[in-house]
């Protein structure tokens, strides 16, 4: 006959409790890491460029979107029709 199971202490950790405790610890660590990441992002300088890109088209109808400053630096030529892209 096998010996009886020893009495359990209310604070003993079973395998299911251990998994729950581990998951909880990992979740807390991830939450802390995400908090640090968000804080670091807030410390970065704000983007100075505009995200409003110009819609441009060439003579054959191909289209692209480009920053106004990029288009002001030099023309962008279409490889299919050899025409420059112009704002539409």
ZIGI-V995054 format. One record per run of one state. SS is the DSSP state (H for helix, E for strand, - for the rest). FROM is the first residue (numbers start at 1). TO is the last residue. If there is no record, write none. Layout:
ss:from:to
SS:FROM:TO
SS:FROM:TO
This chain:
ss:from:to
-:1:14
H:15:43
-:44:53
E:54:57
-:58:62
E:63:66
-:67:67
H:68:73
-:74:76
E:77:77
-:78:83
E:84:84
-:85:85
E:86:87
-:88:88
